[in-house]
Amino acid sequence: MDTDTLPSPHVRQQLRLAAGLTQAEVADAIGVQRLAVARWEADVAKPHRGNRLKYAHFLRRLAEKYPAAAEEAPGED
């Protein structure tokens, strides 16, 4: 897996919720605005390379702590 590969927007949100984090807290950890995280989770925008690397790393760490949240649920939109 590439270092900047992101899970689906649904899994991104599930990981954040499993960790009990708000979009603002994720944004602070990555160094972006909360709106950016909201748009990434809604699949309205894609993070630029530098932010994508940070976001991917952040999500991988959450996936290690919350493996069930990292799984795609079949039929879920």
PDB file of N, CA, C and O in Angstrom:
ATOM      1  N   MET A   1       0.847  -1.185   0.000  1.00  0.00           N
ATOM      2  CA  MET A   1       0.000   0.000   0.000  1.00  0.00           C
ATOM      3  C   MET A   1       0.888   1.243   0.000  1.00  0.00           C
ATOM      4  O   MET A   1       1.865   1.323   0.746  1.00  0.00           O
ATOM      5  N   ASP A   2       0.537   2.204  -0.841  1.00  0.00           N
ATOM      6  CA  ASP A   2       1.291   3.443  -0.904  1.00  0.00           C
ATOM      7  C   ASP A   2       1.101   4.238   0.378  1.00  0.00           C
ATOM      8  O   ASP A   2       0.092   4.098   1.070  1.00  0.00           O
ATOM      9  N   THR A   3       2.089   5.074   0.684  1.00  0.00           N
ATOM     10  CA  THR A   3       2.015   5.846   1.926  1.00  0.00           C
ATOM     11  C   THR A   3       0.930   6.900   1.894  1.00  0.00           C
ATOM     12  O   THR A   3       0.535   7.415   2.940  1.00  0.00           O
ATOM     13  N   ASP A   4       0.434   7.234   0.686  1.00  0.00           N
ATOM     14  CA  ASP A   4      -0.597   8.258   0.624  1.00  0.00           C
ATOM     15  C   ASP A   4      -1.948   7.704   0.163  1.00  0.00           C
ATOM     16  O   ASP A   4      -2.817   8.463  -0.266  1.00  0.00           O
ATOM     17  N   THR A   5      -2.125   6.387   0.250  1.00  0.00           N
ATOM     18  CA  THR A   5      -3.401   5.780  -0.117  1.00  0.00           C
ATOM     19  C   THR A   5      -4.410   6.015   1.003  1.00  0.00           C
ATOM     20  O   THR A   5      -4.135   5.748   2.173  1.00  0.00           O
ATOM     21  N   LEU A   6      -5.577   6.517   0.624  1.00  0.00           N
ATOM     22  CA  LEU A   6      -6.620   6.802   1.606  1.00  0.00           C
ATOM     23  C   LEU A   6      -7.736   5.769   1.513  1.00  0.00           C
ATOM     24  O   LEU A   6      -8.053   5.289   0.425  1.00  0.00           O
ATOM     25  N   PRO A   7      -8.327   5.429   2.645  1.00  0.00           N
ATOM     26  CA  PRO A   7      -9.517   4.567   2.601  1.00  0.00           C
ATOM     27  C   PRO A   7     -10.693   5.343   2.019  1.00  0.00           C
ATOM     28  O   PRO A   7     -10.583   6.542   1.762  1.00  0.00           O
ATOM     29  N   SER A   8     -11.799   4.671   1.816  1.00  0.00           N
ATOM     30  CA  SER A   8     -12.988   5.337   1.286  1.00  0.00           C
ATOM     31  C   SER A   8     -13.438   6.436   2.252  1.00  0.00           C
ATOM     32  O   SER A   8     -13.119   6.389   3.440  1.00  0.00           O
ATOM     33  N   PRO A   9     -14.175   7.418   1.745  1.00  0.00           N
ATOM     34  CA  PRO A   9     -14.670   8.481   2.636  1.00  0.00           C
ATOM     35  C   PRO A   9     -15.475   7.939   3.813  1.00  0.00           C
ATOM     36  O   PRO A   9     -15.380   8.462   4.924  1.00  0.00           O
ATOM     37  N   HIS A  10     -16.268   6.893   3.577  1.00  0.00           N
ATOM     38  CA  HIS A  10     -17.052   6.311   4.671  1.00  0.00           C
ATOM     39  C   HIS A  10     -16.140   5.765   5.768  1.00  0.00           C
ATOM     40  O   HIS A  10     -16.392   5.985   6.953  1.00  0.00           O
ATOM     41  N   VAL A  11     -15.087   5.057   5.380  1.00  0.00           N
ATOM     42  CA  VAL A  11     -14.152   4.491   6.363  1.00  0.00           C
ATOM     43  C   VAL A  11     -13.405   5.612   7.089  1.00  0.00           C
ATOM     44  O   VAL A  11     -13.142   5.501   8.286  1.00  0.00           O
ATOM     45  N   ARG A  12     -13.065   6.677   6.387  1.00  0.00           N
ATOM     46  CA  ARG A  12     -12.401   7.817   7.044  1.00  0.00           C
ATOM     47  C   ARG A  12     -13.268   8.326   8.188  1.00  0.00           C
ATOM     48  O   ARG A  12     -12.784   8.566   9.294  1.00  0.00           O
ATOM     49  N   GLN A  13     -14.567   8.489   7.903  1.00  0.00           N
ATOM     50  CA  GLN A  13     -15.485   8.975   8.932  1.00  0.00           C
ATOM     51  C   GLN A  13     -15.621   7.953  10.059  1.00  0.00           C
ATOM     52  O   GLN A  13     -15.608   8.322  11.233  1.00  0.00           O
ATOM     53  N   GLN A  14     -15.752   6.670   9.712  1.00  0.00           N
ATOM     54  CA  GLN A  14     -15.893   5.617  10.730  1.00  0.00           C
ATOM     55  C   GLN A  14     -14.681   5.592  11.656  1.00  0.00           C
ATOM     56  O   GLN A  14     -14.833   5.442  12.868  1.00  0.00           O
ATOM     57  N   LEU A  15     -13.489   5.736  11.102  1.00  0.00           N
ATOM     58  CA  LEU A  15     -12.272   5.748  11.931  1.00  0.00           C
ATOM     59  C   LEU A  15     -12.286   6.932  12.887  1.00  0.00           C
ATOM     60  O   LEU A  15     -11.963   6.790  14.067  1.00  0.00           O
ATOM     61  N   ARG A  16     -12.656   8.088  12.380  1.00  0.00           N
ATOM     62  CA  ARG A  16     -12.710   9.288  13.230  1.00  0.00           C
ATOM     63  C   ARG A  16     -13.717   9.106  14.354  1.00  0.00           C
ATOM     64  O   ARG A  16     -13.431   9.423  15.508  1.00  0.00           O
ATOM     65  N   LEU A  17     -14.892   8.598  14.019  1.00  0.00           N
ATOM     66  CA  LEU A  17     -15.926   8.399  15.033  1.00  0.00           C
ATOM     67  C   LEU A  17     -15.528   7.329  16.045  1.00  0.00           C
ATOM     68  O   LEU A  17     -15.810   7.472  17.235  1.00  0.00           O
ATOM     69  N   ALA A  18     -14.876   6.260  15.590  1.00  0.00           N
ATOM     70  CA  ALA A  18     -14.425   5.202  16.500  1.00  0.00           C
ATOM     71  C   ALA A  18     -13.438   5.757  17.524  1.00  0.00           C
ATOM     72  O   ALA A  18     -13.400   5.318  18.674  1.00  0.00           O
ATOM     73  N   ALA A  19     -12.644   6.724  17.085  1.00  0.00           N
ATOM     74  CA  ALA A  19     -11.662   7.329  17.988  1.00  0.00           C
ATOM     75  C   ALA A  19     -12.276   8.430  18.850  1.00  0.00           C
ATOM     76  O   ALA A  19     -11.610   8.980  19.726  1.00  0.00           O
ATOM     77  N   GLY A  20     -13.551   8.751  18.599  1.00  0.00           N
ATOM     78  CA  GLY A  20     -14.205   9.797  19.375  1.00  0.00           C
ATOM     79  C   GLY A  20     -13.697  11.181  19.048  1.00  0.00           C
ATOM     80  O   GLY A  20     -13.694  12.063  19.907  1.00  0.00           O
ATOM     81  N   LEU A  21     -13.264  11.381  17.812  1.00  0.00           N
ATOM     82  CA  LEU A  21     -12.704  12.666  17.400  1.00  0.00           C
ATOM     83  C   LEU A  21     -13.706  13.457  16.574  1.00  0.00           C
ATOM     84  O   LEU A  21     -14.525  12.889  15.851  1.00  0.00           O
ATOM     85  N   THR A  22     -13.627  14.778  16.694  1.00  0.00           N
ATOM     86  CA  THR A  22     -14.418  15.649  15.844  1.00  0.00           C
ATOM     87  C   THR A  22     -13.617  15.948  14.576  1.00  0.00           C
ATOM     88  O   THR A  22     -12.412  15.704  14.510  1.00  0.00           O
ATOM     89  N   GLN A  23     -14.304  16.473  13.590  1.00  0.00           N
ATOM     90  CA  GLN A  23     -13.590  16.883  12.372  1.00  0.00           C
ATOM     91  C   GLN A  23     -12.568  17.962  12.711  1.00  0.00           C
ATOM     92  O   GLN A  23     -11.487  17.996  12.123  1.00  0.00           O
ATOM     93  N   ALA A  24     -12.896  18.838  13.646  1.00  0.00           N
ATOM     94  CA  ALA A  24     -11.972  19.898  14.045  1.00  0.00           C
ATOM     95  C   ALA A  24     -10.709  19.323  14.678  1.00  0.00           C
ATOM     96  O   ALA A  24      -9.611  19.826  14.438  1.00  0.00           O
ATOM     97  N   GLU A  25     -10.858  18.278  15.479  1.00  0.00           N
ATOM     98  CA  GLU A  25      -9.688  17.662  16.115  1.00  0.00           C
ATOM     99  C   GLU A  25      -8.786  16.987  15.079  1.00  0.00           C
ATOM    100  O   GLU A  25      -7.561  17.057  15.175  1.00  0.00           O
ATOM    101  N   VAL A  26      -9.398  16.338  14.097  1.00  0.00           N
ATOM    102  CA  VAL A  26      -8.609  15.731  13.020  1.00  0.00           C
ATOM    103  C   VAL A  26      -7.899  16.824  12.233  1.00  0.00           C
ATOM    104  O   VAL A  26      -6.719  16.696  11.907  1.00  0.00           O
ATOM    105  N   ALA A  27      -8.613  17.888  11.933  1.00  0.00           N
ATOM    106  CA  ALA A  27      -8.034  19.004  11.191  1.00  0.00           C
ATOM    107  C   ALA A  27      -6.840  19.595  11.940  1.00  0.00           C
ATOM    108  O   ALA A  27      -5.806  19.877  11.335  1.00  0.00           O
ATOM    109  N   ASP A  28      -6.977  19.784  13.244  1.00  0.00           N
ATOM    110  CA  ASP A  28      -5.873  20.310  14.052  1.00  0.00           C
ATOM    111  C   ASP A  28      -4.664  19.387  13.996  1.00  0.00           C
ATOM    112  O   ASP A  28      -3.527  19.851  13.901  1.00  0.00           O
ATOM    113  N   ALA A  29      -4.908  18.081  14.054  1.00  0.00           N
ATOM    114  CA  ALA A  29      -3.811  17.109  14.039  1.00  0.00           C
ATOM    115  C   ALA A  29      -3.061  17.125  12.711  1.00  0.00           C
ATOM    116  O   ALA A  29      -1.854  16.885  12.671  1.00  0.00           O
ATOM    117  N   ILE A  30      -3.776  17.409  11.629  1.00  0.00           N
ATOM    118  CA  ILE A  30      -3.155  17.400  10.297  1.00  0.00           C
ATOM    119  C   ILE A  30      -2.636  18.782   9.912  1.00  0.00           C
ATOM    120  O   ILE A  30      -1.706  18.908   9.115  1.00  0.00           O
ATOM    121  N   GLY A  31      -3.249  19.818  10.488  1.00  0.00           N
ATOM    122  CA  GLY A  31      -2.833  21.184  10.166  1.00  0.00           C
ATOM    123  C   GLY A  31      -3.648  21.808   9.048  1.00  0.00           C
ATOM    124  O   GLY A  31      -3.127  22.574   8.238  1.00  0.00           O
ATOM    125  N   VAL A  32      -4.955  21.470   9.010  1.00  0.00           N
ATOM    126  CA  VAL A  32      -5.842  22.039   7.998  1.00  0.00           C
ATOM    127  C   VAL A  32      -7.086  22.597   8.685  1.00  0.00           C
ATOM    128  O   VAL A  32      -7.244  22.473   9.900  1.00  0.00           O
ATOM    129  N   GLN A  33      -7.960  23.208   7.902  1.00  0.00           N
ATOM    130  CA  GLN A  33      -9.230  23.705   8.417  1.00  0.00           C
ATOM    131  C   GLN A  33     -10.215  22.552   8.584  1.00  0.00           C
ATOM    132  O   GLN A  33     -10.112  21.541   7.889  1.00  0.00           O
ATOM    133  N   ARG A  34     -11.163  22.698   9.499  1.00  0.00           N
ATOM    134  CA  ARG A  34     -12.176  21.660   9.703  1.00  0.00           C
ATOM    135  C   ARG A  34     -12.961  21.405   8.426  1.00  0.00           C
ATOM    136  O   ARG A  34     -13.314  20.263   8.130  1.00  0.00           O
ATOM    137  N   LEU A  35     -13.234  22.456   7.674  1.00  0.00           N
ATOM    138  CA  LEU A  35     -13.989  22.306   6.437  1.00  0.00           C
ATOM    139  C   LEU A  35     -13.289  21.351   5.461  1.00  0.00           C
ATOM    140  O   LEU A  35     -13.953  20.623   4.722  1.00  0.00           O
ATOM    141  N   ALA A  36     -11.968  21.354   5.458  1.00  0.00           N
ATOM    142  CA  ALA A  36     -11.230  20.443   4.576  1.00  0.00           C
ATOM    143  C   ALA A  36     -11.536  18.992   4.937  1.00  0.00           C
ATOM    144  O   ALA A  36     -11.803  18.176   4.055  1.00  0.00           O
ATOM    145  N   VAL A  37     -11.498  18.671   6.215  1.00  0.00           N
ATOM    146  CA  VAL A  37     -11.800  17.301   6.658  1.00  0.00           C
ATOM    147  C   VAL A  37     -13.237  16.943   6.306  1.00  0.00           C
ATOM    148  O   VAL A  37     -13.500  15.830   5.850  1.00  0.00           O
ATOM    149  N   ALA A  38     -14.163  17.861   6.508  1.00  0.00           N
ATOM    150  CA  ALA A  38     -15.567  17.616   6.169  1.00  0.00           C
ATOM    151  C   ALA A  38     -15.708  17.314   4.678  1.00  0.00           C
ATOM    152  O   ALA A  38     -16.443  16.404   4.292  1.00  0.00           O
ATOM    153  N   ARG A  39     -15.016  18.065   3.856  1.00  0.00           N
ATOM    154  CA  ARG A  39     -15.100  17.858   2.403  1.00  0.00           C
ATOM    155  C   ARG A  39     -14.445  16.544   1.992  1.00  0.00           C
ATOM    156  O   ARG A  39     -14.923  15.878   1.073  1.00  0.00           O
ATOM    157  N   TRP A  40     -13.356  16.162   2.660  1.00  0.00           N
ATOM    158  CA  TRP A  40     -12.699  14.883   2.345  1.00  0.00           C
ATOM    159  C   TRP A  40     -13.615  13.725   2.714  1.00  0.00           C
ATOM    160  O   TRP A  40     -13.729  12.755   1.965  1.00  0.00           O
ATOM    161  N   GLU A  41     -14.266  13.826   3.867  1.00  0.00           N
ATOM    162  CA  GLU A  41     -15.163  12.754   4.313  1.00  0.00           C
ATOM    163  C   GLU A  41     -16.410  12.669   3.428  1.00  0.00           C
ATOM    164  O   GLU A  41     -16.975  11.590   3.252  1.00  0.00           O
ATOM    165  N   ALA A  42     -16.834  13.797   2.877  1.00  0.00           N
ATOM    166  CA  ALA A  42     -18.011  13.822   2.003  1.00  0.00           C
ATOM    167  C   ALA A  42     -17.639  13.491   0.556  1.00  0.00           C
ATOM    168  O   ALA A  42     -18.511  13.405  -0.309  1.00  0.00           O
ATOM    169  N   ASP A  43     -16.352  13.307   0.301  1.00  0.00           N
ATOM    170  CA  ASP A  43     -15.827  13.014  -1.042  1.00  0.00           C
ATOM    171  C   ASP A  43     -16.148  14.140  -2.024  1.00  0.00           C
ATOM    172  O   ASP A  43     -16.384  13.909  -3.210  1.00  0.00           O
ATOM    173  N   VAL A  44     -16.151  15.369  -1.490  1.00  0.00           N
ATOM    174  CA  VAL A  44     -16.380  16.555  -2.316  1.00  0.00           C
ATOM    175  C   VAL A  44     -15.044  17.102  -2.806  1.00  0.00           C
ATOM    176  O   VAL A  44     -14.974  17.753  -3.849  1.00  0.00           O
ATOM    177  N   ALA A  45     -13.991  16.833  -2.048  1.00  0.00           N
ATOM    178  CA  ALA A  45     -12.650  17.306  -2.394  1.00  0.00           C
ATOM    179  C   ALA A  45     -11.640  16.233  -2.009  1.00  0.00           C
ATOM    180  O   ALA A  45     -11.922  15.350  -1.199  1.00  0.00           O
ATOM    181  N   LYS A  46     -10.471  16.329  -2.603  1.00  0.00           N
ATOM    182  CA  LYS A  46      -9.368  15.414  -2.306  1.00  0.00           C
ATOM    183  C   LYS A  46      -8.221  16.231  -1.699  1.00  0.00           C
ATOM    184  O   LYS A  46      -7.952  17.346  -2.146  1.00  0.00           O
ATOM    185  N   PRO A  47      -7.551  15.686  -0.690  1.00  0.00           N
ATOM    186  CA  PRO A  47      -6.428  16.425  -0.118  1.00  0.00           C
ATOM    187  C   PRO A  47      -5.253  16.496  -1.099  1.00  0.00           C
ATOM    188  O   PRO A  47      -4.995  15.553  -1.847  1.00  0.00           O
ATOM    189  N   HIS A  48      -4.556  17.618  -1.081  1.00  0.00           N
ATOM    190  CA  HIS A  48      -3.343  17.758  -1.881  1.00  0.00           C
ATOM    191  C   HIS A  48      -2.264  16.849  -1.305  1.00  0.00           C
ATOM    192  O   HIS A  48      -2.380  16.393  -0.167  1.00  0.00           O
ATOM    193  N   ARG A  49      -1.227  16.587  -2.074  1.00  0.00           N
ATOM    194  CA  ARG A  49      -0.229  15.570  -1.714  1.00  0.00           C
ATOM    195  C   ARG A  49       0.306  15.683  -0.283  1.00  0.00           C
ATOM    196  O   ARG A  49       0.306  14.688   0.443  1.00  0.00           O
ATOM    197  N   GLY A  50       0.754  16.847   0.133  1.00  0.00           N
ATOM    198  CA  GLY A  50       1.310  16.981   1.488  1.00  0.00           C
ATOM    199  C   GLY A  50       0.296  16.645   2.564  1.00  0.00           C
ATOM    200  O   GLY A  50       0.599  15.928   3.518  1.00  0.00           O
ATOM    201  N   ASN A  51      -0.911  17.169   2.403  1.00  0.00           N
ATOM    202  CA  ASN A  51      -1.974  16.868   3.368  1.00  0.00           C
ATOM    203  C   ASN A  51      -2.433  15.429   3.247  1.00  0.00           C
ATOM    204  O   ASN A  51      -2.794  14.810   4.248  1.00  0.00           O
ATOM    205  N   ARG A  52      -2.427  14.882   2.030  1.00  0.00           N
ATOM    206  CA  ARG A  52      -2.836  13.491   1.829  1.00  0.00           C
ATOM    207  C   ARG A  52      -1.892  12.554   2.579  1.00  0.00           C
ATOM    208  O   ARG A  52      -2.336  11.574   3.178  1.00  0.00           O
ATOM    209  N   LEU A  53      -0.595  12.849   2.547  1.00  0.00           N
ATOM    210  CA  LEU A  53       0.379  12.024   3.280  1.00  0.00           C
ATOM    211  C   LEU A  53       0.112  12.062   4.775  1.00  0.00           C
ATOM    212  O   LEU A  53       0.118  11.024   5.436  1.00  0.00           O
ATOM    213  N   LYS A  54      -0.123  13.254   5.310  1.00  0.00           N
ATOM    214  CA  LYS A  54      -0.390  13.397   6.750  1.00  0.00           C
ATOM    215  C   LYS A  54      -1.703  12.716   7.132  1.00  0.00           C
ATOM    216  O   LYS A  54      -1.792  12.027   8.148  1.00  0.00           O
ATOM    217  N   TYR A  55      -2.717  12.925   6.296  1.00  0.00           N
ATOM    218  CA  TYR A  55      -4.043  12.351   6.557  1.00  0.00           C
ATOM    219  C   TYR A  55      -3.989  10.827   6.493  1.00  0.00           C
ATOM    220  O   TYR A  55      -4.561  10.145   7.344  1.00  0.00           O
ATOM    221  N   ALA A  56      -3.302  10.294   5.485  1.00  0.00           N
ATOM    222  CA  ALA A  56      -3.174   8.840   5.342  1.00  0.00           C
ATOM    223  C   ALA A  56      -2.455   8.245   6.553  1.00  0.00           C
ATOM    224  O   ALA A  56      -2.871   7.210   7.074  1.00  0.00           O
ATOM    225  N   HIS A  57      -1.390   8.887   6.996  1.00  0.00           N
ATOM    226  CA  HIS A  57      -0.645   8.409   8.166  1.00  0.00           C
ATOM    227  C   HIS A  57      -1.540   8.440   9.410  1.00  0.00           C
ATOM    228  O   HIS A  57      -1.554   7.493  10.195  1.00  0.00           O
ATOM    229  N   PHE A  58      -2.278   9.526   9.578  1.00  0.00           N
ATOM    230  CA  PHE A  58      -3.181   9.677  10.721  1.00  0.00           C
ATOM    231  C   PHE A  58      -4.241   8.574  10.707  1.00  0.00           C
ATOM    232  O   PHE A  58      -4.518   7.960  11.738  1.00  0.00           O
ATOM    233  N   LEU A  59      -4.829   8.326   9.535  1.00  0.00           N
ATOM    234  CA  LEU A  59      -5.860   7.297   9.428  1.00  0.00           C
ATOM    235  C   LEU A  59      -5.296   5.897   9.644  1.00  0.00           C
ATOM    236  O   LEU A  59      -5.968   5.047  10.229  1.00  0.00           O
ATOM    237  N   ARG A  60      -4.083   5.646   9.186  1.00  0.00           N
ATOM    238  CA  ARG A  60      -3.457   4.326   9.420  1.00  0.00           C
ATOM    239  C   ARG A  60      -3.283   4.076  10.909  1.00  0.00           C
ATOM    240  O   ARG A  60      -3.505   2.963  11.387  1.00  0.00           O
ATOM    241  N   ARG A  61      -2.887   5.103  11.639  1.00  0.00           N
ATOM    242  CA  ARG A  61      -2.729   4.945  13.093  1.00  0.00           C
ATOM    243  C   ARG A  61      -4.080   4.645  13.738  1.00  0.00           C
ATOM    244  O   ARG A  61      -4.162   3.804  14.634  1.00  0.00           O
ATOM    245  N   LEU A  62      -5.142   5.323  13.293  1.00  0.00           N
ATOM    246  CA  LEU A  62      -6.468   5.041  13.837  1.00  0.00           C
ATOM    247  C   LEU A  62      -6.902   3.625  13.474  1.00  0.00           C
ATOM    248  O   LEU A  62      -7.511   2.935  14.291  1.00  0.00           O
ATOM    249  N   ALA A  63      -6.593   3.190  12.255  1.00  0.00           N
ATOM    250  CA  ALA A  63      -6.983   1.844  11.811  1.00  0.00           C
ATOM    251  C   ALA A  63      -6.286   0.768  12.638  1.00  0.00           C
ATOM    252  O   ALA A  63      -6.848  -0.305  12.858  1.00  0.00           O
ATOM    253  N   GLU A  64      -5.075   1.044  13.093  1.00  0.00           N
ATOM    254  CA  GLU A  64      -4.363   0.084  13.949  1.00  0.00           C
ATOM    255  C   GLU A  64      -5.069  -0.042  15.304  1.00  0.00           C
ATOM    256  O   GLU A  64      -5.150  -1.130  15.874  1.00  0.00           O
ATOM    257  N   LYS A  65      -5.575   1.083  15.808  1.00  0.00           N
ATOM    258  CA  LYS A  65      -6.257   1.077  17.109  1.00  0.00           C
ATOM    259  C   LYS A  65      -7.691   0.573  17.006  1.00  0.00           C
ATOM    260  O   LYS A  65      -8.212  -0.032  17.943  1.00  0.00           O
ATOM    261  N   TYR A  66      -8.327   0.826  15.865  1.00  0.00           N
ATOM    262  CA  TYR A  66      -9.745   0.492  15.675  1.00  0.00           C
ATOM    263  C   TYR A  66      -9.929  -0.294  14.368  1.00  0.00           C
ATOM    264  O   TYR A  66     -10.533   0.210  13.421  1.00  0.00           O
ATOM    265  N   PRO A  67      -9.410  -1.522  14.320  1.00  0.00           N
ATOM    266  CA  PRO A  67      -9.452  -2.275  13.061  1.00  0.00           C
ATOM    267  C   PRO A  67     -10.864  -2.527  12.535  1.00  0.00           C
ATOM    268  O   PRO A  67     -11.061  -2.581  11.321  1.00  0.00           O
ATOM    269  N   ALA A  68     -11.838  -2.680  13.408  1.00  0.00           N
ATOM    270  CA  ALA A  68     -13.207  -2.929  12.944  1.00  0.00           C
ATOM    271  C   ALA A  68     -13.749  -1.736  12.170  1.00  0.00           C
ATOM    272  O   ALA A  68     -14.516  -1.906  11.222  1.00  0.00           O
ATOM    273  N   ALA A  69     -13.357  -0.535  12.566  1.00  0.00           N
ATOM    274  CA  ALA A  69     -13.831   0.673  11.888  1.00  0.00           C
ATOM    275  C   ALA A  69     -13.191   0.838  10.516  1.00  0.00           C
ATOM    276  O   ALA A  69     -13.697   1.580   9.676  1.00  0.00           O
ATOM    277  N   ALA A  70     -12.083   0.149  10.292  1.00  0.00           N
ATOM    278  CA  ALA A  70     -11.365   0.288   9.019  1.00  0.00           C
ATOM    279  C   ALA A  70     -11.928  -0.618   7.948  1.00  0.00           C
ATOM    280  O   ALA A  70     -11.495  -0.555   6.797  1.00  0.00           O
ATOM    281  N   GLU A  71     -12.881  -1.457   8.300  1.00  0.00           N
ATOM    282  CA  GLU A  71     -13.442  -2.385   7.324  1.00  0.00           C
ATOM    283  C   GLU A  71     -14.609  -1.755   6.584  1.00  0.00           C
ATOM    284  O   GLU A  71     -15.441  -1.066   7.173  1.00  0.00           O
ATOM    285  N   GLU A  72     -14.654  -2.004   5.282  1.00  0.00           N
ATOM    286  CA  GLU A  72     -15.787  -1.564   4.466  1.00  0.00           C
ATOM    287  C   GLU A  72     -16.972  -2.490   4.773  1.00  0.00           C
ATOM    288  O   GLU A  72     -16.846  -3.712   4.698  1.00  0.00           O
ATOM    289  N   ALA A  73     -18.094  -1.911   5.111  1.00  0.00           N
ATOM    290  CA  ALA A  73     -19.292  -2.720   5.345  1.00  0.00           C
ATOM    291  C   ALA A  73     -20.017  -2.901   4.021  1.00  0.00           C
ATOM    292  O   ALA A  73     -20.348  -1.915   3.362  1.00  0.00           O
ATOM    293  N   PRO A  74     -20.269  -4.138   3.620  1.00  0.00           N
ATOM    294  CA  PRO A  74     -20.950  -4.359   2.345  1.00  0.00           C
ATOM    295  C   PRO A  74     -22.344  -3.742   2.346  1.00  0.00           C
ATOM    296  O   PRO A  74     -23.106  -3.893   3.301  1.00  0.00           O
ATOM    297  N   GLY A  75     -22.662  -3.047   1.261  1.00  0.00           N
ATOM    298  CA  GLY A  75     -23.980  -2.461   1.114  1.00  0.00           C
ATOM    299  C   GLY A  75     -24.198  -1.154   1.844  1.00  0.00           C
ATOM    300  O   GLY A  75     -25.279  -0.573   1.758  1.00  0.00           O
ATOM    301  N   GLU A  76     -23.191  -0.678   2.564  1.00  0.00           N
ATOM    302  CA  GLU A  76     -23.335   0.607   3.267  1.00  0.00           C
ATOM    303  C   GLU A  76     -22.927   1.746   2.349  1.00  0.00           C
ATOM    304  O   GLU A  76     -21.904   1.676   1.667  1.00  0.00           O
ATOM    305  N   ASP A  77     -23.728   2.780   2.340  1.00  0.00           N
ATOM    306  CA  ASP A  77     -23.399   3.966   1.535  1.00  0.00           C
ATOM    307  C   ASP A  77     -23.013   5.113   2.427  1.00  0.00           C
ATOM    308  O   ASP A  77     -22.702   6.198   1.937  1.00  0.00           O
TER     309      ASP A  77
END
